[in-house]
């Protein structure tokens, strides 16, 4: 039976590419963010036998280590895409939500502006910034006198949100730490991940304190790396003679915004400070699916509170019960590890979330990591994640990016090419 008309004329991810994290230095030193973006883009193009000349659009996410005015135009000029005619080039900056915002913007460019092949590219080299310089730049992003946040600003901002969650809903310190331990289990099964072995809860709680309820192993892992995705129309596939069922379909999305920094005291924080629930609601409505229709979740987890609020926002746990949900899944995974050998242990059957390990354990080149959520979702929906990580019968996925301190949330819902648009 042929797929519905909307699916035939759909917008989809047809290729992905990424560099390894923290690639070794070459003869001229460590790769710059622009070079990492170029390498990732070339890898994505090579994966489907295309060339830069096939691109009609480019979206770039700005870097922290080497920012450029009009980042996308800078990159497009470097790769020889510009000058040219009938091309659309844009820079997107919604912080860590940028790759998912870029994905949704690419979908609009394909649907509304005739750019039938668009690349979304991100890369950064924050690992090789001197630590004091990295801290200075990172602090500047969310610093404001009214926030009253000490350095390091971003960890203290998320820490304040975590304190709110503890006071309002009873989330425990151990539940926060379990996020990092749980993500390390997932990351240990991905060949590219920086975290090679699972962490224990004691490891996390025993690491150096960074903020009142945040330790070092509860912070996103600073890294260098680049990633890219290619978004195309089904008309482009037909013109290029590519199979109709190539890639994964973008069936919906939603975005929402919150303040750049939290209130100066946890007791003054309100639910309106969290943008992820509104974005999830919009995305589910547009895609006409619900949480039970999603087989894989790529959730932003720069700090434990982000993961806990994300599982609540997407409906895996009720409001205020995200910590309890993480605790349940953590103990289920530990029990499964004890009862299984290395070949039979399948954590994705218990917790089909961030099977690559997320920011807490895979690695986080500043605003790139949500791209890894998208790439992992694409692998899951195309059945190419490999036996260590593949979710059984994965047909739909949700990917979430978060920018600032819950300042911007962007969510996209993807479908395998054979799943159809909706479960309803």
C-alpha positions in Angstrom: 0.0 0.0 0.0 1.5 3.4 -1.0 2.2 5.9 1.8 -0.1 8.8 2.4 0.3 11.8 0.0 1.6 14.0 2.8 4.4 11.5 3.5 5.3 11.2 -0.2 5.7 15.0 -0.3 7.4 15.2 3.1 10.4 16.9 4.4 13.0 14.6 5.8 16.5 14.1 7.2 18.4 12.2 4.5 22.0 12.2 5.7 24.1 13.0 8.8 27.7 13.5 9.6 29.9 14.1 12.6 33.5 14.3 13.6 34.9 12.3 16.5 35.0 14.2 19.8 38.3 15.8 20.7 40.0 14.8 17.4 43.8 14.8 17.7 45.8 17.9 16.6 47.1 17.9 13.0 50.3 19.5 11.7 48.7 22.9 12.1 47.3 22.3 15.5 43.8 21.5 16.7 40.9 21.9 14.3 38.9 25.2 14.5 35.1 25.2 14.8 34.9 26.1 11.1 37.0 23.2 10.1 35.0 20.8 12.3 31.8 22.1 10.6 33.3 21.6 7.2 34.4 18.0 8.1 30.9 17.1 9.4 29.2 18.6 6.4 31.4 16.8 4.0 30.7 13.5 5.9 26.9 14.1 5.7 27.1 14.9 1.9 29.3 11.8 1.3 26.8 9.6 3.2 24.2 10.1 0.4 26.6 10.8 -2.5 25.9 14.5 -2.8 28.0 17.6 -3.3 28.1 21.1 -1.9 26.7 22.3 -5.2 23.5 20.4 -4.5 22.8 22.6 -1.5 20.1 25.2 -1.8 20.2 26.3 1.9 22.6 26.4 4.8 21.9 27.0 8.5 24.8 27.3 10.9 24.9 27.5 14.7 27.5 30.0 16.0 30.5 28.7 18.1 31.9 30.0 21.3 35.6 29.3 20.6 35.7 31.2 17.3 32.5 33.2 16.6 32.0 34.9 13.3 29.7 37.7 12.2 26.9 36.0 10.2 28.3 32.5 10.9 26.4 30.8 8.1 27.5 33.2 5.5 31.1 32.8 6.7 30.9 29.1 6.4 29.1 29.1 3.1 31.8 31.4 1.7 34.5 29.1 3.0 33.1 26.0 1.4 32.4 27.7 -2.0 28.7 27.7 -1.7 28.7 31.5 -1.9 28.7 33.4 -4.1 25.7 31.9 -5.9 22.1 32.4 -6.9 18.9 31.1 -5.4 20.5 30.2 -2.2 19.3 30.8 1.4 21.9 31.0 4.2 21.0 31.8 7.8 22.6 31.8 11.2 20.4 30.5 14.1 21.2 31.3 17.7 18.9 29.9 20.4 21.8 28.5 22.5 21.9 24.8 22.9 18.4 24.6 21.3 20.0 25.8 18.1 20.4 22.5 16.2 16.7 21.6 16.7 15.6 25.2 15.9 17.8 24.8 12.8 16.1 21.6 11.9 12.6 23.2 12.1 13.8 26.2 10.2 15.3 23.9 7.5 11.9 22.2 7.2 10.2 25.6 6.7 12.8 26.6 4.1 12.1 23.4 2.2 8.3 23.8 2.4 7.9 27.5 2.0 11.0 28.9 0.3 11.9 26.3 -2.3 15.2 25.3 -0.9 14.9 21.5 -1.6 18.2 20.5 0.2 19.3 22.3 3.3 22.3 21.6 5.6 22.2 22.3 9.3 25.7 22.5 10.7 27.3 23.1 14.1 30.8 22.8 15.5 32.9 24.1 18.3 36.4 23.7 19.9 35.8 24.6 23.5 37.9 21.8 24.9 41.0 23.5 23.6 40.1 26.9 24.9 42.2 27.8 28.0 40.0 27.0 31.0 40.0 30.6 32.3 39.0 31.9 28.9 36.3 29.3 28.5 34.9 30.3 31.9 35.0 34.0 31.0 33.1 33.5 27.8 30.6 31.0 29.3 29.9 33.4 32.2 29.2 36.2 29.8 26.3 34.3 28.2 23.9 34.4 31.1 25.4 36.9 33.4 23.3 39.9 34.7 23.4 41.8 38.0 19.8 41.0 38.6 20.5 37.3 38.4 23.0 37.4 41.3 24.8 34.3 40.0 28.4 33.7 41.0 30.9 32.2 38.6 30.6 29.7 37.1 27.3 31.3 36.1 25.7 28.5 34.1 26.2 25.7 36.6 24.9 28.0 39.4 21.9 29.0 37.3 20.9 25.3 36.7 21.7 24.6 40.4 19.2 27.2 41.4 16.6 25.6 39.3 17.5 22.2 40.8 17.0 23.8 44.3 13.6 25.0 43.2 12.7 21.4 42.1 13.9 20.0 45.4 11.9 22.5 47.5 8.7 22.4 45.4 8.5 18.8 44.5 10.8 16.9 46.8 13.3 15.8 44.3 16.3 14.4 46.2 20.0 15.0 45.8 20.5 11.4 45.0 18.0 11.5 42.2 19.8 14.4 40.6 23.1 12.5 40.8 21.4 9.4 39.3 21.0 11.3 36.0 24.7 11.3 35.5 25.2 7.7 36.5 22.3 6.6 34.2 23.7 8.6 31.2 27.1 7.0 31.8 25.6 3.6 31.3 24.1 4.6 28.0 27.4 6.3 26.8 29.5 3.3 27.6 27.9 1.5 24.7 28.6 4.2 22.0 32.0 4.0 20.3 32.3 7.8 20.0 31.4 8.7 23.6 33.9 10.2 26.0 32.6 8.2 28.9 33.8 4.7 28.4 32.6 3.0 31.6 29.5 3.4 33.8 29.8 5.7 36.8 28.4 4.8 40.2 26.2 7.0 42.3 29.1 7.3 44.7 31.4 8.4 41.9 29.0 11.3 41.1 28.3 12.4 44.6 32.0 12.1 45.5 33.2 14.4 42.6 34.2 18.0 43.3 31.4 20.4 44.1 30.7 23.1 41.5 27.6 24.7 43.1 25.5 23.9 46.2 23.7 20.8 44.7 25.8 20.2 41.6 29.1 18.3 41.4 31.6 18.1 38.6 30.3 14.8 37.2 26.9 16.5 36.9 28.1 19.0 34.3 28.0 18.6 30.5 31.4 17.2 29.3 33.3 19.9 27.5 34.5 18.8 24.1 35.5 19.7 20.6 33.4 18.4 17.7 31.2 19.0 14.7 28.0 17.6 13.3 25.7 18.2 10.4 22.4 17.0 9.0 20.8 17.2 5.5 17.2 18.1 5.2 15.5 17.5 1.8 12.1 17.4 0.1 10.8 14.2 -1.4 10.9 16.0 -4.8 14.6 16.3 -4.4 14.8 12.6 -3.7 12.9 11.9 -6.9 15.0 14.2 -9.0 18.2 12.6 -7.7 16.9 9.1 -8.1 17.2 8.3 -4.4 14.8 5.8 -2.8 11.5 7.2 -1.7 11.9 5.7 1.8 15.3 7.4 2.4 15.8 9.1 5.7 13.4 10.1 8.5 10.4 12.4 8.2 10.0 15.6 10.3 6.4 15.4 11.3 6.1 18.2 13.8 7.8 20.6 16.1 7.4 23.3 18.7 9.4 26.1 20.4 9.0 28.2 23.5 11.0 30.7 25.4 11.8 31.6 29.0 14.0 34.2 30.7 17.7 34.2 30.1 18.5 33.6 33.8 16.5 32.4 36.8 15.1 34.5 39.7 17.7 35.4 42.3 16.2 33.0 44.9 14.8 29.5 44.3 11.6 30.5 46.2 10.9 33.2 43.6 11.1 30.8 40.6 7.8 30.0 38.9 6.8 27.3 36.5 6.8 29.9 33.7 10.6 29.8 33.9 10.6 26.4 32.2 10.0 26.5 28.5 10.2 22.8 27.7 6.6 21.9 28.6 5.1 24.4 26.2 7.4 23.4 23.4 6.5 19.7 23.9 2.8 20.5 23.9 3.1 22.4 20.6 5.2 19.6 19.0 2.8 16.8 20.0 -0.2 18.8 18.7 1.4 19.5 15.3 2.6 16.0 14.8 -0.8 14.6 16.1 1.0 12.0 18.3 1.3 11.5 22.0 4.1 10.3 24.3 3.0 6.6 23.9 3.6 6.9 20.2 7.3 7.8 20.7 9.9 5.0 20.7 13.1 7.0 21.2 13.7 10.3 23.1 16.8 12.5 22.6 16.5 14.8 25.6 18.9 17.6 26.5 20.7 16.9 29.7 23.4 19.5 30.3 22.7 19.3 34.0 20.5 16.8 35.9 17.7 19.2 36.4 17.4 19.6 32.7 16.9 15.9 32.2 14.4 15.6 35.0 12.3 18.5 33.7 12.6 17.1 30.2 11.1 13.7 31.1 8.3 15.5 32.8 7.8 17.9 29.8 7.5 15.1 27.2 5.1 13.1 29.4 7.4 10.2 30.6 6.7 11.3 34.1 4.0 13.5 35.8 4.9 17.0 36.9 7.1 16.9 39.9 7.8 13.1 39.5 10.7 13.3 37.1 13.3 12.6 39.9 11.3 9.5 41.0 11.1 8.3 37.4 14.9 8.7 37.0 15.4 6.8 40.3 13.2 4.0 39.1 14.9 3.6 35.8 18.4 3.8 37.4 17.6 0.9 39.7 16.0 -1.1 36.9 19.1 -0.7 34.8 21.4 -1.7 37.7 19.3 -4.9 38.3 19.4 -5.7 34.6 23.2 -5.2 34.5 23.6 -7.7 37.4 21.3 -10.3 35.8 22.8 -10.0 32.2 26.1 -10.5 30.5 27.7 -7.9 28.2 26.0 -9.3 25.1 22.5 -9.6 26.5 22.3 -6.3 28.4 19.9 -4.0 26.6 19.5 -0.7 28.6 17.5 0.8 25.7 14.7 -1.7 26.4 14.3 -0.1 29.8 15.2 3.5 29.1 15.0 4.5 25.4 16.4 7.9 26.1 19.8 9.3 25.0 21.2 5.9 23.9 24.4 7.8 23.0 24.8 9.2 26.6 23.7 12.8 26.3 25.7 15.8 27.3 26.5 14.4 30.7 28.4 11.4 29.3 28.7 11.5 25.5 30.3 14.9 25.2 29.2 18.5 24.7 30.9 20.9 22.3 28.9 24.0 23.5 25.9 24.4 21.2 26.5 21.2 19.1 25.0 18.5 21.4 21.4 18.7 20.4 22.7 17.7 16.9 23.8 14.4 18.5 20.3 13.9 19.7 19.0 14.3 16.1 21.7 12.0 14.7 21.0 9.3 17.2 17.3 9.6 16.5 18.0 9.3 12.8 20.1 6.1 13.5 17.3 4.6 15.6 14.6 5.3 13.1 16.7 3.9 10.2 17.7 0.8 12.1 21.4 1.7 12.0 22.2 2.3 15.7 23.8 -1.1 16.0 23.1 -4.0 18.4 24.5 -2.2 21.5 22.0 0.7 21.2 19.2 -0.1 18.7 15.7 0.3 20.1 13.4 -2.4 18.9 10.9 -1.4 16.2 11.7 2.3 16.5 9.2 4.2 14.4 9.0 7.7 16.0 11.4 9.8 17.9 11.3 13.1 19.8 14.4 15.3 20.0 14.8 18.2 22.4 17.3 21.1 22.6 17.6 23.6 25.4 19.3 27.0 25.2 20.4 29.2 28.1 19.0 28.2 31.5 15.7 26.8 30.2 15.7 30.1 28.1 14.6 28.4 24.9 13.2 25.0 24.2 13.0 23.4 20.7 11.4 20.0 20.1 11.0 18.1 16.8 9.2 14.8 16.3 10.5 12.5 13.6 9.1 9.4 12.0 10.6 6.5 10.1 9.7 6.8 6.4 7.4 3.8 6.6 5.6 4.7 9.9 3.1 7.2 8.5 2.4 10.7 9.8 0.3 9.9 12.9 -0.8 7.1 15.3 -4.3 8.7 15.5 
